[in-house]
Amino acid sequence: MADKKLVCKDCGEEFMFTEGEQEFYKEKGFTNEPTRCPDCRKARKAQRNRFSNKQSYR
């Protein structure tokens, strides 16, 4: 396995899908490559967490 350059579907920037990350995905049974760069993944996760926190207060 070699590092792969992928393009983020949110921001359009290239990011590296490293050999180590590929191995991690394989160990977890993930069949798809990531579609977002690490920064966009982090932002999306934070957005989901804010949404779920608002829902739990209702």
N, CA, C and O atoms as a printed pandas DataFrame, in Angstrom:
     atom_number atom_name residue_name chain_id  residue_number  x_coord  y_coord  z_coord
0              1         N          MET        A               1    0.845   -1.183    0.000
1              2        CA          MET        A               1    0.000    0.000    0.000
2              3         C          MET        A               1    0.887    1.241    0.000
3              4         O          MET        A               1    1.928    1.284    0.654
4              5         N          ALA        A               2    0.452    2.233   -0.740
5              6        CA          ALA        A               2    1.179    3.499   -0.786
6              7         C          ALA        A               2    0.222    4.627   -0.417
7              8         O          ALA        A               2   -0.996    4.477   -0.511
8              9         N          ASP        A               3    0.791    5.767    0.008
9             10        CA          ASP        A               3   -0.029    6.939    0.288
10            11         C          ASP        A               3   -0.803    7.318   -0.972
11            12         O          ASP        A               3   -0.309    7.166   -2.089
12            13         N          LYS        A               4   -2.026    7.815   -0.773
13            14        CA          LYS        A               4   -2.861    8.238   -1.895
14            15         C          LYS        A               4   -3.239    9.696   -1.710
15            16         O          LYS        A               4   -3.486   10.147   -0.592
16            17         N          LYS        A               5   -3.284   10.433   -2.822
17            18        CA          LYS        A               5   -3.799   11.794   -2.799
18            19         C          LYS        A               5   -5.276   11.726   -3.137
19            20         O          LYS        A               5   -5.664   11.170   -4.164
20            21         N          LEU        A               6   -6.095   12.294   -2.267
21            22        CA          LEU        A               6   -7.535   12.357   -2.487
22            23         C          LEU        A               6   -7.965   13.820   -2.491
23            24         O          LEU        A               6   -7.228   14.686   -2.021
24            25         N          VAL        A               7   -9.144   14.095   -3.015
25            26        CA          VAL        A               7   -9.680   15.456   -3.053
26            27         C          VAL        A               7  -10.914   15.515   -2.160
27            28         O          VAL        A               7  -11.828   14.701   -2.291
28            29         N          CYS        A               8  -10.928   16.483   -1.258
29            30        CA          CYS        A               8  -12.026   16.669   -0.313
30            31         C          CYS        A               8  -13.285   17.106   -1.055
31            32         O          CYS        A               8  -13.238   18.012   -1.886
32            33         N          LYS        A               9  -14.410   16.458   -0.751
33            34        CA          LYS        A               9  -15.656   16.808   -1.429
34            35         C          LYS        A               9  -16.260   18.103   -0.892
35            36         O          LYS        A               9  -17.140   18.674   -1.536
36            37         N          ASP        A              10  -15.816   18.580    0.268
37            38        CA          ASP        A              10  -16.350   19.828    0.814
38            39         C          ASP        A              10  -15.543   21.045    0.365
39            40         O          ASP        A              10  -16.109   22.004   -0.162
40            41         N          CYS        A              11  -14.231   21.012    0.568
41            42        CA          CYS        A              11  -13.417   22.197    0.272
42            43         C          CYS        A              11  -12.643   22.096   -1.045
43            44         O          CYS        A              11  -12.139   23.102   -1.543
44            45         N          GLY        A              12  -12.545   20.894   -1.608
45            46        CA          GLY        A              12  -11.865   20.723   -2.884
46            47         C          GLY        A              12  -10.349   20.629   -2.797
47            48         O          GLY        A              12   -9.672   20.519   -3.820
48            49         N          GLU        A              13   -9.821   20.670   -1.596
49            50        CA          GLU        A              13   -8.365   20.587   -1.418
50            51         C          GLU        A              13   -7.900   19.139   -1.467
51            52         O          GLU        A              13   -8.632   18.223   -1.093
52            53         N          GLU        A              14   -6.669   18.948   -1.937
53            54        CA          GLU        A              14   -6.068   17.616   -1.915
54            55         C          GLU        A              14   -5.596   17.297   -0.504
55            56         O          GLU        A              14   -5.157   18.187    0.224
56            57         N          PHE        A              15   -5.687   16.033   -0.121
57            58        CA          PHE        A              15   -5.142   15.586    1.159
58            59         C          PHE        A              15   -4.609   14.181    0.977
59            60         O          PHE        A              15   -4.995   13.461    0.056
60            61         N          MET        A              16   -3.714   13.808    1.875
61            62        CA          MET        A              16   -3.084   12.492    1.787
62            63         C          MET        A              16   -3.859   11.482    2.624
63            64         O          MET        A              16   -4.209   11.741    3.776
64            65         N          PHE        A              17   -4.115   10.344    2.028
65            66        CA          PHE        A              17   -4.683    9.184    2.725
66            67         C          PHE        A              17   -3.484    8.263    2.912
67            68         O          PHE        A              17   -3.123    7.490    2.024
68            69         N          THR        A              18   -2.877    8.367    4.090
69            70        CA          THR        A              18   -1.599    7.692    4.320
70            71         C          THR        A              18   -1.750    6.178    4.390
71            72         O          THR        A              18   -2.844    5.643    4.567
72            73         N          GLU        A              19   -0.643    5.531    4.249
73            74        CA          GLU        A              19   -0.599    4.071    4.348
74            75         C          GLU        A              19   -1.139    3.607    5.702
75            76         O          GLU        A              19   -1.880    2.627    5.781
76            77         N          GLY        A              20   -0.763    4.318    6.759
77            78        CA          GLY        A              20   -1.232    3.984    8.104
78            79         C          GLY        A              20   -2.737    4.147    8.243
79            80         O          GLY        A              20   -3.399    3.313    8.862
80            81         N          GLU        A              21   -3.285    5.223    7.669
81            82        CA          GLU        A              21   -4.730    5.432    7.710
82            83         C          GLU        A              21   -5.451    4.347    6.916
83            84         O          GLU        A              21   -6.512    3.875    7.325
84            85         N          GLN        A              22   -4.880    3.954    5.790
85            86        CA          GLN        A              22   -5.476    2.896    4.975
86            87         C          GLN        A              22   -5.529    1.579    5.757
87            88         O          GLN        A              22   -6.517    0.847    5.704
88            89         N          GLU        A              23   -4.455    1.302    6.474
89            90        CA          GLU        A              23   -4.408    0.087    7.289
90            91         C          GLU        A              23   -5.466    0.140    8.394
91            92         O          GLU        A              23   -6.137   -0.856    8.663
92            93         N          PHE        A              24   -5.611    1.305    9.031
93            94        CA          PHE        A              24   -6.621    1.498   10.074
94            95         C          PHE        A              24   -8.017    1.249    9.505
95            96         O          PHE        A              24   -8.815    0.534   10.110
96            97         N          TYR        A              25   -8.314    1.834    8.346
97            98        CA          TYR        A              25   -9.622    1.646    7.708
98            99         C          TYR        A              25   -9.861    0.166    7.425
99           100         O          TYR        A              25  -10.959   -0.348    7.638
100          101         N          LYS        A              26   -8.822   -0.510    6.944
101          102        CA          LYS        A              26   -8.936   -1.929    6.625
102          103         C          LYS        A              26   -9.233   -2.742    7.891
103          104         O          LYS        A              26  -10.092   -3.624    7.878
104          105         N          GLU        A              27   -8.518   -2.441    8.987
105          106        CA          GLU        A              27   -8.724   -3.156   10.250
106          107         C          GLU        A              27  -10.138   -2.958   10.793
107          108         O          GLU        A              27  -10.711   -3.871   11.387
108          109         N          LYS        A              28  -10.701   -1.764   10.588
109          110        CA          LYS        A              28  -12.045   -1.454   11.074
110          111         C          LYS        A              28  -13.128   -1.996   10.145
111          112         O          LYS        A              28  -14.311   -1.959   10.483
112          113         N          GLY        A              29  -12.734   -2.496    8.985
113          114        CA          GLY        A              29  -13.708   -3.041    8.044
114          115         C          GLY        A              29  -14.345   -2.003    7.146
115          116         O          GLY        A              29  -15.336   -2.287    6.473
116          117         N          PHE        A              30  -13.783   -0.794    7.129
117          118        CA          PHE        A              30  -14.315    0.255    6.258
118          119         C          PHE        A              30  -13.938   -0.061    4.817
119          120         O          PHE        A              30  -12.786   -0.384    4.530
120          121         N          THR        A              31  -14.900    0.030    3.920
121          122        CA          THR        A              31  -14.625   -0.300    2.517
122          123         C          THR        A              31  -14.451    0.942    1.650
123          124         O          THR        A              31  -13.908    0.854    0.549
124          125         N          ASN        A              32  -14.904    2.091    2.130
125          126        CA          ASN        A              32  -14.778    3.337    1.364
126          127         C          ASN        A              32  -13.617    4.179    1.873
127          128         O          ASN        A              32  -13.296    4.168    3.061
128          129         N          GLU        A              33  -13.001    4.902    0.959
129          130        CA          GLU        A              33  -11.960    5.857    1.339
130          131         C          GLU        A              33  -12.644    7.105    1.900
131          132         O          GLU        A              33  -13.813    7.355    1.610
132          133         N          PRO        A              34  -11.917    7.889    2.705
133          134        CA          PRO        A              34  -12.523    9.127    3.213
134          135         C          PRO        A              34  -12.806   10.091    2.061
135          136         O          PRO        A              34  -12.056   10.139    1.086
136          137         N          THR        A              35  -13.876   10.846    2.177
137          138        CA          THR        A              35  -14.223   11.808    1.128
138          139         C          THR        A              35  -13.955   13.234    1.567
139          140         O          THR        A              35  -14.039   14.164    0.764
140          141         N          ARG        A              36  -13.627   13.411    2.866
141          142        CA          ARG        A              36  -13.323   14.743    3.389
142          143         C          ARG        A              36  -11.918   14.772    3.966
143          144         O          ARG        A              36  -11.421   13.769    4.479
144          145         N          CYS        A              37  -11.282   15.938    3.875
145          146        CA          CYS        A              37   -9.954   16.117    4.460
146          147         C          CYS        A              37  -10.093   16.135    5.987
147          148         O          CYS        A              37  -11.198   16.304    6.502
148          149         N          PRO        A              38   -9.004   15.966    6.700
149          150        CA          PRO        A              38   -9.092   15.950    8.173
150          151         C          PRO        A              38   -9.753   17.197    8.768
151          152         O          PRO        A              38  -10.513   17.087    9.730
152          153         N          ASP        A              39   -9.475   18.381    8.209
153          154        CA          ASP        A              39  -10.085   19.606    8.743
154          155         C          ASP        A              39  -11.598   19.623    8.540
155          156         O          ASP        A              39  -12.342   20.000    9.445
156          157         N          CYS        A              40  -12.056   19.214    7.354
157          158        CA          CYS        A              40  -13.495   19.183    7.086
158          159         C          CYS        A              40  -14.179   18.079    7.894
159          160         O          CYS        A              40  -15.321   18.247    8.321
160          161         N          ARG        A              41  -13.492   16.953    8.106
161          162        CA          ARG        A              41  -14.054   15.890    8.954
162          163         C          ARG        A              41  -14.249   16.399   10.371
163          164         O          ARG        A              41  -15.278   16.153   11.001
164          165         N          LYS        A              42  -13.238   17.119   10.864
165          166        CA          LYS        A              42  -13.301   17.660   12.228
166          167         C          LYS        A              42  -14.441   18.678   12.348
167          168         O          LYS        A              42  -15.185   18.669   13.329
168          169         N          ALA        A              43  -14.574   19.555   11.345
169          170        CA          ALA        A              43  -15.629   20.565   11.366
170          171         C          ALA        A              43  -17.009   19.904   11.303
171          172         O          ALA        A              43  -17.932   20.327   11.999
172          173         N          ARG        A              44  -17.150   18.883   10.482
173          174        CA          ARG        A              44  -18.435   18.189   10.354
174          175         C          ARG        A              44  -18.791   17.473   11.658
175          176         O          ARG        A              44  -19.951   17.467   12.070
176          177         N          LYS        A              45  -17.800   16.877   12.297
177          178        CA          LYS        A              45  -18.042   16.191   13.572
178          179         C          LYS        A              45  -18.469   17.200   14.642
179          180         O          LYS        A              45  -19.382   16.927   15.422
180          181         N          ALA        A              46  -17.815   18.359   14.679
181          182        CA          ALA        A              46  -18.175   19.394   15.648
182          183         C          ALA        A              46  -19.598   19.886   15.392
183          184         O          ALA        A              46  -20.354   20.129   16.333
184          185         N          GLN        A              47  -19.957   20.031   14.127
185          186        CA          GLN        A              47  -21.302   20.473   13.776
186          187         C          GLN        A              47  -22.341   19.445   14.231
187          188         O          GLN        A              47  -23.379   19.810   14.781
188          189         N          ARG        A              48  -22.062   18.171   14.003
189          190        CA          ARG        A              48  -22.984   17.110   14.440
190          191         C          ARG        A              48  -23.120   17.113   15.956
191          192         O          ARG        A              48  -24.220   16.947   16.482
192          193         N          ASN        A              49  -22.002   17.302   16.664
193          194        CA          ASN        A              49  -22.040   17.318   18.129
194          195         C          ASN        A              49  -22.853   18.490   18.653
195          196         O          ASN        A              49  -23.600   18.335   19.619
196          197         N          ARG        A              50  -22.723   19.661   18.036
197          198        CA          ARG        A              50  -23.513   20.823   18.460
198          199         C          ARG        A              50  -24.991   20.548   18.234
199          200         O          ARG        A              50  -25.817   20.889   19.081
200          201         N          PHE        A              51  -25.335   19.943   17.118
201          202        CA          PHE        A              51  -26.724   19.643   16.809
202          203         C          PHE        A              51  -27.296   18.644   17.812
203          204         O          PHE        A              51  -28.406   18.830   18.310
204          205         N          SER        A              52  -26.542   17.583   18.111
205          206        CA          SER        A              52  -27.054   16.566   19.030
206          207         C          SER        A              52  -27.163   17.125   20.454
207          208         O          SER        A              52  -28.058   16.728   21.201
208          209         N          ASN        A              53  -26.273   18.031   20.835
209          210        CA          ASN        A              53  -26.365   18.640   22.172
210          211         C          ASN        A              53  -27.613   19.498   22.288
211          212         O          ASN        A              53  -28.253   19.517   23.339
212          213         N          LYS        A              54  -27.968   20.208   21.224
213          214        CA          LYS        A              54  -29.177   21.037   21.245
214          215         C          LYS        A              54  -30.407   20.138   21.354
215          216         O          LYS        A              54  -31.366   20.488   22.042
216          217         N          GLN        A              55  -30.392   19.003   20.695
217          218        CA          GLN        A              55  -31.537   18.093   20.724
218          219         C          GLN        A              55  -31.736   17.502   22.115
219          220         O          GLN        A              55  -32.873   17.260   22.521
220          221         N          SER        A              56  -30.658   17.266   22.849
221          222        CA          SER        A              56  -30.776   16.609   24.148
222          223         C          SER        A              56  -31.346   17.557   25.224
223          224         O          SER        A              56  -31.792   17.096   26.274
224          225         N          TYR        A              57  -31.334   18.863   24.968
225          226        CA          TYR        A              57  -31.874   19.809   25.936
226          227         C          TYR        A              57  -33.367   19.992   25.805
227          228         O          TYR        A              57  -33.979   20.671   26.629
228          229         N          ARG        A              58  -33.959   19.410   24.800
229          230        CA          ARG        A              58  -35.407   19.589   24.577
230          231         C          ARG        A              58  -36.208   18.595   25.331
231          232         O          ARG        A              58  -37.436   18.607   25.254
